[in-house]
Amino acid sequence: MEDKLATTSEGQPIRCKAAICRKPGSPLSIEEIIVAPPMPHEARIRVICTSLCHSDVTFWKMEVPPAICPRILGHEAVG
């Protein structure tokens, strides 16, 4: 059976959507980003969706240092 999720992006940069926190407490913006190809010790996986967990919300709402922005949030992945 043919895998409909298979891609031909091996070794190539890809475009993805990301939830980006540009300033603590501000609304997140969904933006298209370019992701570099994986290094030899890394793997690329297809993520169908992701969500924010407590640590993401903590960084997003942080109003005092060390809030580092911009920051891509959402590491609870499904796919």
PDB file of N, H, CA, C and O in Angstrom:
ATOM      1  N   MET A   1       0.842  -1.174   0.000  1.00  0.00           N
ATOM      2  CA  MET A   1       0.000   0.000   0.000  1.00  0.00           C
ATOM      3  C   MET A   1       0.892   1.242   0.000  1.00  0.00           C
ATOM      4  O   MET A   1       1.891   1.300   0.716  1.00  0.00           O
ATOM      5  N   GLU A   2       0.528   2.207  -0.790  1.00  0.00           N
ATOM      6  H   GLU A   2      -0.284   2.160  -1.372  1.00  0.00           H
ATOM      7  CA  GLU A   2       1.309   3.441  -0.900  1.00  0.00           C
ATOM      8  C   GLU A   2       1.089   4.327   0.321  1.00  0.00           C
ATOM      9  O   GLU A   2      -0.045   4.500   0.770  1.00  0.00           O
ATOM     10  N   ASP A   3       2.162   4.883   0.854  1.00  0.00           N
ATOM     11  H   ASP A   3       3.082   4.742   0.489  1.00  0.00           H
ATOM     12  CA  ASP A   3       2.080   5.790   1.999  1.00  0.00           C
ATOM     13  C   ASP A   3       1.785   7.193   1.494  1.00  0.00           C
ATOM     14  O   ASP A   3       2.646   7.829   0.887  1.00  0.00           O
ATOM     15  N   LYS A   4       0.574   7.679   1.739  1.00  0.00           N
ATOM     16  H   LYS A   4      -0.125   7.162   2.233  1.00  0.00           H
ATOM     17  CA  LYS A   4       0.180   8.999   1.246  1.00  0.00           C
ATOM     18  C   LYS A   4       0.871  10.127   1.998  1.00  0.00           C
ATOM     19  O   LYS A   4       0.822  11.276   1.560  1.00  0.00           O
ATOM     20  N   LEU A   5       1.516   9.822   3.127  1.00  0.00           N
ATOM     21  H   LEU A   5       1.555   8.888   3.484  1.00  0.00           H
ATOM     22  CA  LEU A   5       2.213  10.849   3.888  1.00  0.00           C
ATOM     23  C   LEU A   5       3.686  10.945   3.511  1.00  0.00           C
ATOM     24  O   LEU A   5       4.387  11.842   3.979  1.00  0.00           O
ATOM     25  N   ALA A   6       4.157  10.043   2.681  1.00  0.00           N
ATOM     26  H   ALA A   6       3.588   9.314   2.300  1.00  0.00           H
ATOM     27  CA  ALA A   6       5.570  10.070   2.296  1.00  0.00           C
ATOM     28  C   ALA A   6       5.869  11.353   1.524  1.00  0.00           C
ATOM     29  O   ALA A   6       5.035  11.834   0.757  1.00  0.00           O
ATOM     30  N   THR A   7       7.044  11.894   1.730  1.00  0.00           N
ATOM     31  H   THR A   7       7.721  11.504   2.354  1.00  0.00           H
ATOM     32  CA  THR A   7       7.439  13.112   1.028  1.00  0.00           C
ATOM     33  C   THR A   7       8.787  12.899   0.372  1.00  0.00           C
ATOM     34  O   THR A   7       9.458  11.891   0.595  1.00  0.00           O
ATOM     35  N   THR A   8       9.163  13.857  -0.431  1.00  0.00           N
ATOM     36  H   THR A   8       8.618  14.676  -0.612  1.00  0.00           H
ATOM     37  CA  THR A   8      10.472  13.799  -1.077  1.00  0.00           C
ATOM     38  C   THR A   8      11.343  14.947  -0.592  1.00  0.00           C
ATOM     39  O   THR A   8      12.166  15.464  -1.348  1.00  0.00           O
ATOM     40  N   SER A   9      11.170  15.348   0.656  1.00  0.00           N
ATOM     41  H   SER A   9      10.501  14.928   1.270  1.00  0.00           H
ATOM     42  CA  SER A   9      11.912  16.494   1.190  1.00  0.00           C
ATOM     43  C   SER A   9      13.216  16.094   1.869  1.00  0.00           C
ATOM     44  O   SER A   9      13.867  16.936   2.488  1.00  0.00           O
ATOM     45  N   GLU A  10      13.606  14.842   1.767  1.00  0.00           N
ATOM     46  H   GLU A  10      13.077  14.158   1.264  1.00  0.00           H
ATOM     47  CA  GLU A  10      14.823  14.386   2.442  1.00  0.00           C
ATOM     48  C   GLU A  10      16.013  15.254   2.046  1.00  0.00           C
ATOM     49  O   GLU A  10      16.306  15.432   0.864  1.00  0.00           O
ATOM     50  N   GLY A  11      16.694  15.791   3.060  1.00  0.00           N
ATOM     51  H   GLY A  11      16.457  15.647   4.020  1.00  0.00           H
ATOM     52  CA  GLY A  11      17.869  16.625   2.826  1.00  0.00           C
ATOM     53  C   GLY A  11      17.562  18.044   2.402  1.00  0.00           C
ATOM     54  O   GLY A  11      18.478  18.808   2.094  1.00  0.00           O
ATOM     55  N   GLN A  12      16.286  18.414   2.379  1.00  0.00           N
ATOM     56  H   GLN A  12      15.542  17.794   2.629  1.00  0.00           H
ATOM     57  CA  GLN A  12      15.882  19.750   1.941  1.00  0.00           C
ATOM     58  C   GLN A  12      15.245  20.516   3.101  1.00  0.00           C
ATOM     59  O   GLN A  12      14.667  19.899   3.996  1.00  0.00           O
ATOM     60  N   PRO A  13      15.341  21.852   3.100  1.00  0.00           N
ATOM     61  CA  PRO A  13      14.576  22.634   4.071  1.00  0.00           C
ATOM     62  C   PRO A  13      13.087  22.474   3.773  1.00  0.00           C
ATOM     63  O   PRO A  13      12.701  22.255   2.625  1.00  0.00           O
ATOM     64  N   ILE A  14      12.255  22.584   4.802  1.00  0.00           N
ATOM     65  H   ILE A  14      12.569  22.763   5.734  1.00  0.00           H
ATOM     66  CA  ILE A  14      10.807  22.504   4.612  1.00  0.00           C
ATOM     67  C   ILE A  14      10.144  23.713   5.260  1.00  0.00           C
ATOM     68  O   ILE A  14      10.723  24.364   6.129  1.00  0.00           O
ATOM     69  N   ARG A  15       8.928  24.000   4.824  1.00  0.00           N
ATOM     70  H   ARG A  15       8.458  23.471   4.118  1.00  0.00           H
ATOM     71  CA  ARG A  15       8.128  25.073   5.408  1.00  0.00           C
ATOM     72  C   ARG A  15       7.119  24.450   6.364  1.00  0.00           C
ATOM     73  O   ARG A  15       6.485  23.442   6.048  1.00  0.00           O
ATOM     74  N   CYS A  16       6.978  25.065   7.542  1.00  0.00           N
ATOM     75  H   CYS A  16       7.493  25.884   7.799  1.00  0.00           H
ATOM     76  CA  CYS A  16       6.052  24.588   8.562  1.00  0.00           C
ATOM     77  C   CYS A  16       5.347  25.786   9.176  1.00  0.00           C
ATOM     78  O   CYS A  16       5.801  26.923   9.046  1.00  0.00           O
ATOM     79  N   LYS A  17       4.232  25.520   9.848  1.00  0.00           N
ATOM     80  H   LYS A  17       3.863  24.597   9.955  1.00  0.00           H
ATOM     81  CA  LYS A  17       3.562  26.564  10.618  1.00  0.00           C
ATOM     82  C   LYS A  17       4.007  26.439  12.067  1.00  0.00           C
ATOM     83  O   LYS A  17       4.219  25.336  12.571  1.00  0.00           O
ATOM     84  N   ALA A  18       4.145  27.587  12.733  1.00  0.00           N
ATOM     85  H   ALA A  18       3.972  28.483  12.324  1.00  0.00           H
ATOM     86  CA  ALA A  18       4.578  27.596  14.128  1.00  0.00           C
ATOM     87  C   ALA A  18       3.813  28.657  14.903  1.00  0.00           C
ATOM     88  O   ALA A  18       3.495  29.719  14.367  1.00  0.00           O
ATOM     89  N   ALA A  19       3.518  28.365  16.174  1.00  0.00           N
ATOM     90  H   ALA A  19       3.777  27.502  16.609  1.00  0.00           H
ATOM     91  CA  ALA A  19       2.927  29.345  17.085  1.00  0.00           C
ATOM     92  C   ALA A  19       4.088  30.092  17.731  1.00  0.00           C
ATOM     93  O   ALA A  19       4.871  29.510  18.482  1.00  0.00           O
ATOM     94  N   ILE A  20       4.193  31.377  17.434  1.00  0.00           N
ATOM     95  H   ILE A  20       3.557  31.849  16.824  1.00  0.00           H
ATOM     96  CA  ILE A  20       5.343  32.156  17.887  1.00  0.00           C
ATOM     97  C   ILE A  20       4.915  33.198  18.912  1.00  0.00           C
ATOM     98  O   ILE A  20       3.979  33.968  18.694  1.00  0.00           O
ATOM     99  N   CYS A  21       5.628  33.199  20.035  1.00  0.00           N
ATOM    100  H   CYS A  21       6.388  32.574  20.212  1.00  0.00           H
ATOM    101  CA  CYS A  21       5.453  34.221  21.073  1.00  0.00           C
ATOM    102  C   CYS A  21       6.494  35.296  20.801  1.00  0.00           C
ATOM    103  O   CYS A  21       7.692  35.058  20.958  1.00  0.00           O
ATOM    104  N   ARG A  22       6.048  36.467  20.397  1.00  0.00           N
ATOM    105  H   ARG A  22       5.075  36.661  20.269  1.00  0.00           H
ATOM    106  CA  ARG A  22       6.967  37.568  20.102  1.00  0.00           C
ATOM    107  C   ARG A  22       7.200  38.452  21.327  1.00  0.00           C
ATOM    108  O   ARG A  22       8.230  39.118  21.433  1.00  0.00           O
ATOM    109  N   LYS A  23       6.235  38.454  22.251  1.00  0.00           N
ATOM    110  H   LYS A  23       5.398  37.913  22.165  1.00  0.00           H
ATOM    111  CA  LYS A  23       6.339  39.253  23.473  1.00  0.00           C
ATOM    112  C   LYS A  23       5.516  38.550  24.551  1.00  0.00           C
ATOM    113  O   LYS A  23       4.379  38.158  24.290  1.00  0.00           O
ATOM    114  N   PRO A  24       6.063  38.381  25.755  1.00  0.00           N
ATOM    115  CA  PRO A  24       5.326  37.688  26.810  1.00  0.00           C
ATOM    116  C   PRO A  24       3.937  38.287  27.023  1.00  0.00           C
ATOM    117  O   PRO A  24       3.785  39.505  27.121  1.00  0.00           O
ATOM    118  N   GLY A  25       2.926  37.419  27.095  1.00  0.00           N
ATOM    119  H   GLY A  25       3.050  36.429  27.016  1.00  0.00           H
ATOM    120  CA  GLY A  25       1.564  37.849  27.348  1.00  0.00           C
ATOM    121  C   GLY A  25       0.807  38.304  26.115  1.00  0.00           C
ATOM    122  O   GLY A  25      -0.416  38.437  26.165  1.00  0.00           O
ATOM    123  N   SER A  26       1.494  38.546  25.013  1.00  0.00           N
ATOM    124  H   SER A  26       2.488  38.438  24.972  1.00  0.00           H
ATOM    125  CA  SER A  26       0.831  38.973  23.780  1.00  0.00           C
ATOM    126  C   SER A  26       0.243  37.762  23.068  1.00  0.00           C
ATOM    127  O   SER A  26       0.684  36.634  23.290  1.00  0.00           O
ATOM    128  N   PRO A  27      -0.762  37.993  22.206  1.00  0.00           N
ATOM    129  CA  PRO A  27      -1.309  36.862  21.451  1.00  0.00           C
ATOM    130  C   PRO A  27      -0.220  36.165  20.632  1.00  0.00           C
ATOM    131  O   PRO A  27       0.691  36.808  20.110  1.00  0.00           O
ATOM    132  N   LEU A  28      -0.331  34.863  20.532  1.00  0.00           N
ATOM    133  H   LEU A  28      -1.070  34.341  20.957  1.00  0.00           H
ATOM    134  CA  LEU A  28       0.600  34.109  19.694  1.00  0.00           C
ATOM    135  C   LEU A  28       0.261  34.369  18.234  1.00  0.00           C
ATOM    136  O   LEU A  28      -0.901  34.585  17.890  1.00  0.00           O
ATOM    137  N   SER A  29       1.266  34.348  17.384  1.00  0.00           N
ATOM    138  H   SER A  29       2.210  34.173  17.663  1.00  0.00           H
ATOM    139  CA  SER A  29       1.013  34.476  15.951  1.00  0.00           C
ATOM    140  C   SER A  29       1.385  33.159  15.284  1.00  0.00           C
ATOM    141  O   SER A  29       2.425  32.569  15.576  1.00  0.00           O
ATOM    142  N   ILE A  30       0.519  32.713  14.385  1.00  0.00           N
ATOM    143  H   ILE A  30      -0.326  33.192  14.147  1.00  0.00           H
ATOM    144  CA  ILE A  30       0.790  31.499  13.618  1.00  0.00           C
ATOM    145  C   ILE A  30       1.485  31.947  12.343  1.00  0.00           C
ATOM    146  O   ILE A  30       0.905  32.659  11.523  1.00  0.00           O
ATOM    147  N   GLU A  31       2.731  31.523  12.186  1.00  0.00           N
ATOM    148  H   GLU A  31       3.202  30.945  12.852  1.00  0.00           H
ATOM    149  CA  GLU A  31       3.554  31.978  11.068  1.00  0.00           C
ATOM    150  C   GLU A  31       4.181  30.787  10.362  1.00  0.00           C
ATOM    151  O   GLU A  31       4.376  29.723  10.951  1.00  0.00           O
ATOM    152  N   GLU A  32       4.491  30.989   9.092  1.00  0.00           N
ATOM    153  H   GLU A  32       4.333  31.853   8.614  1.00  0.00           H
ATOM    154  CA  GLU A  32       5.218  29.973   8.340  1.00  0.00           C
ATOM    155  C   GLU A  32       6.707  30.180   8.586  1.00  0.00           C
ATOM    156  O   GLU A  32       7.217  31.295   8.479  1.00  0.00           O
ATOM    157  N   ILE A  33       7.393  29.100   8.914  1.00  0.00           N
ATOM    158  H   ILE A  33       6.979  28.194   9.001  1.00  0.00           H
ATOM    159  CA  ILE A  33       8.833  29.159   9.154  1.00  0.00           C
ATOM    160  C   ILE A  33       9.527  28.152   8.243  1.00  0.00           C
ATOM    161  O   ILE A  33       8.890  27.243   7.712  1.00  0.00           O
ATOM    162  N   ILE A  34      10.813  28.317   8.069  1.00  0.00           N
ATOM    163  H   ILE A  34      11.330  29.056   8.500  1.00  0.00           H
ATOM    164  CA  ILE A  34      11.605  27.360   7.305  1.00  0.00           C
ATOM    165  C   ILE A  34      12.440  26.554   8.292  1.00  0.00           C
ATOM    166  O   ILE A  34      13.141  27.112   9.137  1.00  0.00           O
ATOM    167  N   VAL A  35      12.353  25.238   8.172  1.00  0.00           N
ATOM    168  H   VAL A  35      11.784  24.785   7.486  1.00  0.00           H
ATOM    169  CA  VAL A  35      13.086  24.329   9.053  1.00  0.00           C
ATOM    170  C   VAL A  35      14.197  23.671   8.237  1.00  0.00           C
ATOM    171  O   VAL A  35      13.949  23.081   7.185  1.00  0.00           O
ATOM    172  N   ALA A  36      15.403  23.783   8.732  1.00  0.00           N
ATOM    173  H   ALA A  36      15.604  24.263   9.586  1.00  0.00           H
ATOM    174  CA  ALA A  36      16.570  23.206   8.048  1.00  0.00           C
ATOM    175  C   ALA A  36      16.469  21.684   8.020  1.00  0.00           C
ATOM    176  O   ALA A  36      15.776  21.094   8.850  1.00  0.00           O
ATOM    177  N   PRO A  37      17.150  21.047   7.079  1.00  0.00           N
ATOM    178  CA  PRO A  37      17.163  19.581   7.058  1.00  0.00           C
ATOM    179  C   PRO A  37      17.826  19.034   8.320  1.00  0.00           C
ATOM    180  O   PRO A  37      18.678  19.696   8.912  1.00  0.00           O
ATOM    181  N   PRO A  38      17.439  17.835   8.730  1.00  0.00           N
ATOM    182  CA  PRO A  38      18.050  17.262   9.928  1.00  0.00           C
ATOM    183  C   PRO A  38      19.534  16.966   9.728  1.00  0.00           C
ATOM    184  O   PRO A  38      19.983  16.645   8.627  1.00  0.00           O
ATOM    185  N   MET A  39      20.267  17.082  10.809  1.00  0.00           N
ATOM    186  H   MET A  39      19.903  17.343  11.703  1.00  0.00           H
ATOM    187  CA  MET A  39      21.683  16.723  10.823  1.00  0.00           C
ATOM    188  C   MET A  39      21.779  15.195  10.864  1.00  0.00           C
ATOM    189  O   MET A  39      20.766  14.527  11.067  1.00  0.00           O
ATOM    190  N   PRO A  40      22.975  14.630  10.675  1.00  0.00           N
ATOM    191  CA  PRO A  40      23.114  13.164  10.638  1.00  0.00           C
ATOM    192  C   PRO A  40      22.583  12.445  11.883  1.00  0.00           C
ATOM    193  O   PRO A  40      22.126  11.308  11.769  1.00  0.00           O
ATOM    194  N   HIS A  41      22.626  13.060  13.050  1.00  0.00           N
ATOM    195  H   HIS A  41      22.997  13.984  13.142  1.00  0.00           H
ATOM    196  CA  HIS A  41      22.170  12.409  14.279  1.00  0.00           C
ATOM    197  C   HIS A  41      20.723  12.765  14.629  1.00  0.00           C
ATOM    198  O   HIS A  41      20.260  12.427  15.719  1.00  0.00           O
ATOM    199  N   GLU A  42      20.003  13.436  13.734  1.00  0.00           N
ATOM    200  H   GLU A  42      20.379  13.710  12.849  1.00  0.00           H
ATOM    201  CA  GLU A  42      18.627  13.865  13.975  1.00  0.00           C
ATOM    202  C   GLU A  42      17.670  13.140  13.026  1.00  0.00           C
ATOM    203  O   GLU A  42      18.089  12.506  12.057  1.00  0.00           O
ATOM    204  N   ALA A  43      16.378  13.253  13.330  1.00  0.00           N
ATOM    205  H   ALA A  43      16.038  13.768  14.117  1.00  0.00           H
ATOM    206  CA  ALA A  43      15.337  12.683  12.471  1.00  0.00           C
ATOM    207  C   ALA A  43      14.264  13.736  12.239  1.00  0.00           C
ATOM    208  O   ALA A  43      14.005  14.567  13.109  1.00  0.00           O
ATOM    209  N   ARG A  44      13.650  13.702  11.082  1.00  0.00           N
ATOM    210  H   ARG A  44      13.860  13.027  10.375  1.00  0.00           H
ATOM    211  CA  ARG A  44      12.521  14.593  10.778  1.00  0.00           C
ATOM    212  C   ARG A  44      11.260  13.746  10.837  1.00  0.00           C
ATOM    213  O   ARG A  44      11.194  12.673  10.238  1.00  0.00           O
ATOM    214  N   ILE A  45      10.262  14.233  11.563  1.00  0.00           N
ATOM    215  H   ILE A  45      10.316  15.104  12.050  1.00  0.00           H
ATOM    216  CA  ILE A  45       8.981  13.538  11.639  1.00  0.00           C
ATOM    217  C   ILE A  45       7.879  14.478  11.185  1.00  0.00           C
ATOM    218  O   ILE A  45       8.001  15.698  11.299  1.00  0.00           O
ATOM    219  N   ARG A  46       6.809  13.902  10.671  1.00  0.00           N
ATOM    220  H   ARG A  46       6.710  12.911  10.578  1.00  0.00           H
ATOM    221  CA  ARG A  46       5.652  14.704  10.266  1.00  0.00           C
ATOM    222  C   ARG A  46       4.765  14.885  11.494  1.00  0.00           C
ATOM    223  O   ARG A  46       4.346  13.907  12.114  1.00  0.00           O
ATOM    224  N   VAL A  47       4.483  16.125  11.839  1.00  0.00           N
ATOM    225  H   VAL A  47       4.823  16.919  11.336  1.00  0.00           H
ATOM    226  CA  VAL A  47       3.620  16.439  12.969  1.00  0.00           C
ATOM    227  C   VAL A  47       2.288  16.921  12.410  1.00  0.00           C
ATOM    228  O   VAL A  47       2.244  17.867  11.624  1.00  0.00           O
ATOM    229  N   ILE A  48       1.211  16.273  12.815  1.00  0.00           N
ATOM    230  H   ILE A  48       1.247  15.504  13.453  1.00  0.00           H
ATOM    231  CA  ILE A  48      -0.120  16.626  12.337  1.00  0.00           C
ATOM    232  C   ILE A  48      -0.677  17.804  13.133  1.00  0.00           C
ATOM    233  O   ILE A  48      -1.263  18.721  12.559  1.00  0.00           O
ATOM    234  N   CYS A  49      -0.498  17.779  14.440  1.00  0.00           N
ATOM    235  H   CYS A  49      -0.022  17.034  14.906  1.00  0.00           H
ATOM    236  CA  CYS A  49      -0.933  18.901  15.277  1.00  0.00           C
ATOM    237  C   CYS A  49      -0.106  18.902  16.558  1.00  0.00           C
ATOM    238  O   CYS A  49       0.587  17.937  16.879  1.00  0.00           O
ATOM    239  N   THR A  50      -0.200  20.000  17.266  1.00  0.00           N
ATOM    240  H   THR A  50      -0.762  20.784  17.005  1.00  0.00           H
ATOM    241  CA  THR A  50       0.528  20.137  18.521  1.00  0.00           C
ATOM    242  C   THR A  50      -0.313  20.966  19.479  1.00  0.00           C
ATOM    243  O   THR A  50      -1.278  21.607  19.065  1.00  0.00           O
ATOM    244  N   SER A  51       0.043  20.955  20.740  1.00  0.00           N
ATOM    245  H   SER A  51       0.827  20.434  21.077  1.00  0.00           H
ATOM    246  CA  SER A  51      -0.695  21.749  21.721  1.00  0.00           C
ATOM    247  C   SER A  51       0.285  22.379  22.698  1.00  0.00           C
ATOM    248  O   SER A  51       1.467  22.038  22.733  1.00  0.00           O
ATOM    249  N   LEU A  52      -0.236  23.299  23.482  1.00  0.00           N
ATOM    250  H   LEU A  52      -1.197  23.576  23.453  1.00  0.00           H
ATOM    251  CA  LEU A  52       0.577  23.945  24.507  1.00  0.00           C
ATOM    252  C   LEU A  52       0.399  23.200  25.819  1.00  0.00           C
ATOM    253  O   LEU A  52      -0.715  22.817  26.177  1.00  0.00           O
ATOM    254  N   CYS A  53       1.488  22.997  26.527  1.00  0.00           N
ATOM    255  H   CYS A  53       2.393  23.308  26.236  1.00  0.00           H
ATOM    256  CA  CYS A  53       1.422  22.397  27.852  1.00  0.00           C
ATOM    257  C   CYS A  53       1.689  23.494  28.890  1.00  0.00           C
ATOM    258  O   CYS A  53       1.855  24.664  28.545  1.00  0.00           O
ATOM    259  N   HIS A  54       1.726  23.103  30.140  1.00  0.00           N
ATOM    260  H   HIS A  54       1.591  22.153  30.420  1.00  0.00           H
ATOM    261  CA  HIS A  54       1.911  24.077  31.220  1.00  0.00           C
ATOM    262  C   HIS A  54       3.212  24.864  31.074  1.00  0.00           C
ATOM    263  O   HIS A  54       3.229  26.070  31.319  1.00  0.00           O
ATOM    264  N   SER A  55       4.299  24.203  30.680  1.00  0.00           N
ATOM    265  H   SER A  55       4.285  23.223  30.481  1.00  0.00           H
ATOM    266  CA  SER A  55       5.566  24.938  30.546  1.00  0.00           C
ATOM    267  C   SER A  55       5.492  25.959  29.410  1.00  0.00           C
ATOM    268  O   SER A  55       6.051  27.049  29.532  1.00  0.00           O
ATOM    269  N   ASP A  56       4.806  25.623  28.294  1.00  0.00           N
ATOM    270  H   ASP A  56       4.353  24.738  28.194  1.00  0.00           H
ATOM    271  CA  ASP A  56       4.625  26.597  27.213  1.00  0.00           C
ATOM    272  C   ASP A  56       3.859  27.819  27.714  1.00  0.00           C
ATOM    273  O   ASP A  56       4.258  28.956  27.461  1.00  0.00           O
ATOM    274  N   VAL A  57       2.762  27.580  28.424  1.00  0.00           N
ATOM    275  H   VAL A  57       2.438  26.656  28.630  1.00  0.00           H
ATOM    276  CA  VAL A  57       1.944  28.688  28.931  1.00  0.00           C
ATOM    277  C   VAL A  57       2.745  29.526  29.916  1.00  0.00           C
ATOM    278  O   VAL A  57       2.618  30.750  29.929  1.00  0.00           O
ATOM    279  N   THR A  58       3.571  28.885  30.745  1.00  0.00           N
ATOM    280  H   THR A  58       3.674  27.890  30.736  1.00  0.00           H
ATOM    281  CA  THR A  58       4.411  29.617  31.697  1.00  0.00           C
ATOM    282  C   THR A  58       5.356  30.561  30.969  1.00  0.00           C
ATOM    283  O   THR A  58       5.470  31.728  31.343  1.00  0.00           O
ATOM    284  N   PHE A  59       6.039  30.070  29.925  1.00  0.00           N
ATOM    285  H   PHE A  59       5.946  29.122  29.621  1.00  0.00           H
ATOM    286  CA  PHE A  59       6.934  30.939  29.151  1.00  0.00           C
ATOM    287  C   PHE A  59       6.156  32.038  28.439  1.00  0.00           C
ATOM    288  O   PHE A  59       6.608  33.181  28.378  1.00  0.00           O
ATOM    289  N   TRP A  60       4.985  31.697  27.900  1.00  0.00           N
ATOM    290  H   TRP A  60       4.617  30.768  27.950  1.00  0.00           H
ATOM    291  CA  TRP A  60       4.165  32.659  27.157  1.00  0.00           C
ATOM    292  C   TRP A  60       3.705  33.801  28.056  1.00  0.00           C
ATOM    293  O   TRP A  60       3.740  34.962  27.647  1.00  0.00           O
ATOM    294  N   LYS A  61       3.278  33.488  29.263  1.00  0.00           N
ATOM    295  H   LYS A  61       3.250  32.545  29.596  1.00  0.00           H
ATOM    296  CA  LYS A  61       2.731  34.501  30.174  1.00  0.00           C
ATOM    297  C   LYS A  61       3.794  35.203  31.017  1.00  0.00           C
ATOM    298  O   LYS A  61       3.478  36.161  31.721  1.00  0.00           O
ATOM    299  N   MET A  62       5.037  34.751  30.962  1.00  0.00           N
ATOM    300  H   MET A  62       5.294  33.972  30.390  1.00  0.00           H
ATOM    301  CA  MET A  62       6.106  35.302  31.788  1.00  0.00           C
ATOM    302  C   MET A  62       6.296  36.793  31.510  1.00  0.00           C
ATOM    303  O   MET A  62       6.510  37.197  30.367  1.00  0.00           O
ATOM    304  N   GLU A  63       6.218  37.591  32.547  1.00  0.00           N
ATOM    305  H   GLU A  63       6.045  37.263  33.476  1.00  0.00           H
ATOM    306  CA  GLU A  63       6.348  39.038  32.389  1.00  0.00           C
ATOM    307  C   GLU A  63       7.660  39.577  32.937  1.00  0.00           C
ATOM    308  O   GLU A  63       7.959  40.761  32.783  1.00  0.00           O
ATOM    309  N   VAL A  64       8.430  38.734  33.565  1.00  0.00           N
ATOM    310  H   VAL A  64       8.188  37.772  33.690  1.00  0.00           H
ATOM    311  CA  VAL A  64       9.729  39.160  34.094  1.00  0.00           C
ATOM    312  C   VAL A  64      10.799  38.272  33.474  1.00  0.00           C
ATOM    313  O   VAL A  64      10.492  37.166  33.029  1.00  0.00           O
ATOM    314  N   PRO A  65      12.035  38.723  33.435  1.00  0.00           N
ATOM    315  CA  PRO A  65      13.105  37.882  32.886  1.00  0.00           C
ATOM    316  C   PRO A  65      13.123  36.534  33.589  1.00  0.00           C
ATOM    317  O   PRO A  65      12.774  36.468  34.768  1.00  0.00           O
ATOM    318  N   PRO A  66      13.499  35.496  32.942  1.00  0.00           N
ATOM    319  CA  PRO A  66      14.219  35.402  31.674  1.00  0.00           C
ATOM    320  C   PRO A  66      13.334  35.060  30.474  1.00  0.00           C
ATOM    321  O   PRO A  66      13.624  34.089  29.775  1.00  0.00           O
ATOM    322  N   ALA A  67      12.281  35.808  30.211  1.00  0.00           N
ATOM    323  H   ALA A  67      12.046  36.597  30.779  1.00  0.00           H
ATOM    324  CA  ALA A  67      11.461  35.554  29.021  1.00  0.00           C
ATOM    325  C   ALA A  67      12.299  35.803  27.770  1.00  0.00           C
ATOM    326  O   ALA A  67      12.756  36.923  27.538  1.00  0.00           O
ATOM    327  N   ILE A  68      12.496  34.775  26.976  1.00  0.00           N
ATOM    328  H   ILE A  68      12.125  33.866  27.165  1.00  0.00           H
ATOM    329  CA  ILE A  68      13.298  34.879  25.756  1.00  0.00           C
ATOM    330  C   ILE A  68      12.343  34.847  24.564  1.00  0.00           C
ATOM    331  O   ILE A  68      11.647  33.856  24.343  1.00  0.00           O
ATOM    332  N   CYS A  69      12.316  35.914  23.817  1.00  0.00           N
ATOM    333  H   CYS A  69      12.881  36.720  23.997  1.00  0.00           H
ATOM    334  CA  CYS A  69      11.425  36.019  22.662  1.00  0.00           C
ATOM    335  C   CYS A  69      12.220  36.493  21.460  1.00  0.00           C
ATOM    336  O   CYS A  69      13.209  37.204  21.639  1.00  0.00           O
ATOM    337  N   PRO A  70      11.839  36.138  20.261  1.00  0.00           N
ATOM    338  CA  PRO A  70      10.701  35.271  19.960  1.00  0.00           C
ATOM    339  C   PRO A  70      10.983  33.817  20.335  1.00  0.00           C
ATOM    340  O   PRO A  70      12.130  33.373  20.387  1.00  0.00           O
ATOM    341  N   ARG A  71       9.898  33.099  20.594  1.00  0.00           N
ATOM    342  H   ARG A  71       8.966  33.460  20.551  1.00  0.00           H
ATOM    343  CA  ARG A  71       9.994  31.699  21.011  1.00  0.00           C
ATOM    344  C   ARG A  71       8.881  30.912  20.320  1.00  0.00           C
ATOM    345  O   ARG A  71       7.733  31.354  20.284  1.00  0.00           O
ATOM    346  N   ILE A  72       9.222  29.753  19.778  1.00  0.00           N
ATOM    347  H   ILE A  72      10.155  29.394  19.808  1.00  0.00           H
ATOM    348  CA  ILE A  72       8.219  28.871  19.185  1.00  0.00           C
ATOM    349  C   ILE A  72       7.683  27.981  20.296  1.00  0.00           C
ATOM    350  O   ILE A  72       8.441  27.292  20.978  1.00  0.00           O
ATOM    351  N   LEU A  73       6.362  28.006  20.470  1.00  0.00           N
ATOM    352  H   LEU A  73       5.746  28.566  19.915  1.00  0.00           H
ATOM    353  CA  LEU A  73       5.716  27.208  21.507  1.00  0.00           C
ATOM    354  C   LEU A  73       5.016  26.004  20.880  1.00  0.00           C
ATOM    355  O   LEU A  73       4.740  25.981  19.680  1.00  0.00           O
ATOM    356  N   GLY A  74       4.736  25.008  21.715  1.00  0.00           N
ATOM    357  H   GLY A  74       4.960  25.026  22.690  1.00  0.00           H
ATOM    358  CA  GLY A  74       3.993  23.834  21.275  1.00  0.00           C
ATOM    359  C   GLY A  74       4.889  22.654  20.994  1.00  0.00           C
ATOM    360  O   GLY A  74       5.279  22.431  19.847  1.00  0.00           O
ATOM    361  N   HIS A  75       5.226  21.892  22.022  1.00  0.00           N
ATOM    362  H   HIS A  75       4.910  22.073  22.953  1.00  0.00           H
ATOM    363  CA  HIS A  75       6.078  20.719  21.817  1.00  0.00           C
ATOM    364  C   HIS A  75       5.361  19.409  22.154  1.00  0.00           C
ATOM    365  O   HIS A  75       5.991  18.352  22.206  1.00  0.00           O
ATOM    366  N   GLU A  76       4.056  19.474  22.381  1.00  0.00           N
ATOM    367  H   GLU A  76       3.544  20.332  22.339  1.00  0.00           H
ATOM    368  CA  GLU A  76       3.256  18.268  22.624  1.00  0.00           C
ATOM    369  C   GLU A  76       2.688  17.837  21.278  1.00  0.00           C
ATOM    370  O   GLU A  76       1.586  18.244  20.910  1.00  0.00           O
ATOM    371  N   ALA A  77       3.424  17.025  20.551  1.00  0.00           N
ATOM    372  H   ALA A  77       4.319  16.694  20.850  1.00  0.00           H
ATOM    373  CA  ALA A  77       3.112  16.736  19.148  1.00  0.00           C
ATOM    374  C   ALA A  77       2.323  15.447  18.951  1.00  0.00           C
ATOM    375  O   ALA A  77       2.431  14.502  19.732  1.00  0.00           O
ATOM    376  N   VAL A  78       1.524  15.438  17.882  1.00  0.00           N
ATOM    377  H   VAL A  78       1.437  16.207  17.247  1.00  0.00           H
ATOM    378  CA  VAL A  78       0.782  14.268  17.431  1.00  0.00           C
ATOM    379  C   VAL A  78       1.083  14.092  15.954  1.00  0.00           C
ATOM    380  O   VAL A  78       1.103  15.070  15.207  1.00  0.00           O
ATOM    381  N   GLY A  79       1.309  12.904  15.536  1.00  0.00           N
ATOM    382  H   GLY A  79       1.292  12.109  16.142  1.00  0.00           H
ATOM    383  CA  GLY A  79       1.538  12.695  14.111  1.00  0.00           C
ATOM    384  C   GLY A  79       2.282  11.481  13.914  1.00  0.00           C
ATOM    385  O   GLY A  79       2.583  11.119  12.776  1.00  0.00           O
TER     386      GLY A  79
END
